[in-house]
Every structure is written in structure tokens, then in C-alpha cells.
Amino acid sequence: MTTYDVERSVWRPVLARSVRLRHDRVRDVDLLVLPERVVVLRGAAGSIVALCDGERDVVAIVGELARRHPDAPVAAKVPVFLERLRAEGWLR
């Protein structure tokens, strides 16, 4: 495991202060509401972001999702997704 992988696994993602997770009941989709922008989250993205509470690290988030969705490739996909959100500045 590289230093980057260790750092990434102990990171406890949480939404940035200016970002809110909301559910749009009309369209039945989860949204990230940012200043002057709304991002529509498709598929399981909203349930992944909902676990980003600053308490769970990436390993715990992956573990919870693997428990909920045993056949999904969460160990490979979720850390990459979370890193994309962090690169956008939506997670810290």
C-alpha cells in the first residue's frame, strides 16, 4: 500500500461548508446544492455522499456500502468517486 493509499483510506470525508445534500422529490434524485450551482447525483451517488459525515473514514464507508450491496464493486469504485468529489472541492 502506498503512502497515498494510506492517506486516502484514513481520510474522513465530509461535505464542504458551502455544499448541501438534498433530495428532489419531484425528480426523485439526490442533489448537491452549491452556491450558484446544483449537481444532480445519479444512481447510488447520493447514498455514498450521505455516508460522508466526517466520522467514517473511507474504509468504513466502503465497508458499509459493501454490506448493503454485496455484489457491487464498491472497493474499486467508491474511493475514486470520493476523490473526484474532493478534487471538485465538494468534500473536505
Secondary structure, DSSP 4 states (H G I P E B T S, - for coil): --HHHHHHHH---BB-TT-EEEEETTTTEEEEEETTEEEEEPTTHHHHHHT-BSSS-HHHHHHHHHHH-TTS-HHHHHHHHHHHHHHHTSB-
